[in-house]
Amino acid sequence: MTLKILVVSFYYSPDLSAGSFRTTALVKALLAQLPEDAHVEVITTLPNRYSSFTDEAPETEVLPQLTIRRIKLPAHQSGMMDQARAFVTYARQVISLARQGDYQLVFSTSSRLMTAALSAYVARIKRLPLYLDIRDIFVDTIKDILPGKSALLLKPFFSLVERWTITRANKVNLVSRGFESYFVDRYPRQRYSFFTNGIDEEFINAYQSTTKREKTPEEPVVVLYAGNMGEGQGLHAIIPELAKRLEGRAQFRLIGDGGRKNLLQSRLVDIGCVNVELLPPVKRDKLLYEYQQADILFLHLNDYPAFKKVLPSKLFEYTAMGKPVWAGVSGYAAEFVNTEIDNSAVFHPCDVDEAVQVFTKLKLIHYTRTGFIEKFARENIVHSMAKDVLSIVPG
């Protein structure tokens, strides 16, 4: 029987997201290890991560050993209702397409619980083994990202969905060791792996070609943030006051989009910040150039208990660039930065005073992090992860 694997991922290349980069790399690793007559089918969406960024991609792409089906979603912003409607459209199409296919394994990567639940449903109706790659704990974060009454009403429902989903998987990979206690306590009979995010080859190559930016002593340092601008990142809660405190010393360039970008922009206006630039999302080649031109790379997560367990994928590409890393994180992410990343400075999320204090500890030099790059090269991680995925194939 020809081996055929179904991959369910809401994001896939050329979309801009951690899920897209991770799934694309894993599919490549799977294809490298599969026999010639095997096939991988990816059911994903047309690029939709940000309403302000679009990139052309065919709805159906047929390659040797690989078929990619991209579902067109209704126009949406970053609101919960918009995202729910978009997901319902995706789920209906996934179920319809999956019913027609003949597979031996389902793989899914999910930062949002419902993508994992959808995959569990498909695996159940097709009576197939399921490998889940979990990149966030939705039930744990819902109390922080939703208003109090909504969270109280929805959390019991999503807790049931999580239990139904996790217990139906044959194996679960957790992208952060910080997730371990949460899942092992609740689902001790499940089998777990721990394959983190990693550094893509483009960033390794960019690191090798990066040179120190020439600047005068009087010139402000360029602080770059690139990524989502939502409630989880909490930029609106830190950047306005922080940038104001560092006027004349730092110029902030913020690249991306998200549900709190407008709030961030209005607070910058209210406080009179003149040293912050808000820029739209860009493709990777342009992003690499921005990284190379920056003096310091900035990361921040909002001050919510759930975020003490996560390990942001952005840390890996930041670190690979050899630039100072300035991170407002706590819990597992703070431990990771302090342990693994040389020339980094950690401050408690949303703490402007501490952020200013540790800012002065950063050395404005291009730092060699060869050991980190070797340890967390995406190619090595997904190679091992692909073997783990294929280990649950029947027979």
C-alpha positions, 0 to 999 in steps of 0.5 A, a space after each residue: 500500500 502506498 503511504 499517504 500522509 495528511 498534514 493539517 496546518 492553518 498556515 503554510 508557505 508562503 504565509 508569514 507565521 511560526 506555524 507556516 515556517 515550522 510546517 513547511 520545514 517538517 514537510 520537507 523533512 518528511 519527504 526526504 525520509 519517505 520512500 519514492 512512492 509515498 505522498 504527502 497532502 497538505 490542507 492549509 489556507 491561502 496566505 491570511 496571517 495579516 490582512 495588511 500582507 498578501 502573497 500570491 499562492 496557487 489554491 492547488 499545487 501538485 509537486 512530486 510526492 506533495 500536493 498542497 491544497 490552499 483554502 480561500 477564507 473570507 476577509 477577516 481582521 484579528 478579532 475573535 469572531 472574524 477568526 472563528 468564521 474563518 476557521 469554520 470555513 477552513 474546517 468544512 473544507 478540510 473535512 470535505 477534502 479529507 473524506 475523499 482521501 486515502 491516508 495512513 496518518 494524520 499530522 497537525 500542528 496547532 497554536 490554536 486548539 481548534 486546528 488540533 481538534 479538527 485534526 482529531 475529528 478527521 483522524 477519528 472518522 478516517 480511523 487513522 493514527 494522529 500525531 499532534 504538534 502543540 505550540 500553545 495552551 489555548 485553555 490556559 491563555 483564554 482567561 487572559 485574552 478574553 474578557 472575564 465573563 466570556 472566559 468563564 463561560 468558554 473555558 469549560 467548553 474548551 477544556 472538554 475539547 482539549 481533553 477529547 483532542 489530546 486523548 485521541 492522539 497517538 503521540 503529542 509533541 510539545 514545542 516548549 518544555 514549559 508545557 510539560 507539567 500542564 499536559 503531563 498532569 492532565 493527560 499522564 497516559 499520553 506519549 510526549 516528545 519535545 521538538 522545539 522551534 528552530 533556526 531556518 537556513 535563511 537566518 543562518 546564512 544571514 548571520 554569516 553575512 552580517 557586518 557591524 552597522 557603522 554609526 556615530 556615538 551620538 546616533 541613537 541605537 536602532 531597536 527592532 521588533 518584528 512579529 505579531 502585535 496582539 494582546 499576547 505580545 502586549 507592545 501597547 503596554 510597554 513600547 510607548 512609555 519605554 520609547 519615551 524614556 529612551 528618546 535620543 538614545 534609541 529609535 524603535 522600528 516595529 514591523 508587523 500587524 495584529 489586533 492591538 496595533 491600532 491601540 499601540 498607535 493611538 497610545 504613541 500619539 497620546 504620549 507624544 513619541 517621536 522615536 517609534 516607526 510602525 511598519 507593515 509586515 514584510 517578506 523574509 528577504 526584507 526582514 533579514 535586511 532589517 535584522 542586519 541593520 538593527 543594533 538590538 532585537 526586541 521581544 515582549 510577551 504580555 504579563 499573563 501567567 499563561 505566558 510563563 510556559 511558552 517559548 516564542 519562536 522569534 527568539 530563535 531567529 533573533 539569536 541567530 542574527 548575532 545581535 543583542 536580544 532585549 526580552 520582556 519575558 518571564 517563566 520558562 522563556 526567561 530561563 531559556 534566554 538567560 541560559 542559552 543566549 549570550 549578550 541578552 537582557 531580560 526584564 519582567 513583562 510590562 516593567 518599564 523601569 527594569 527594561 531601561 535598567 537592563 538596556 544599558 547592560 547590552 553590548 552593541 557588538 555582533 556576537 558569535 553564537 555558533 553553539 546555539 545555531 548548531 543546537 537549534 538549527 531547524 533542519 536538524 530538529 525537523 529531521 528528528 521530528 519527522 522520524 518521530 512522526 513516521 514512528 506511529 505509522 501502522 505496520 
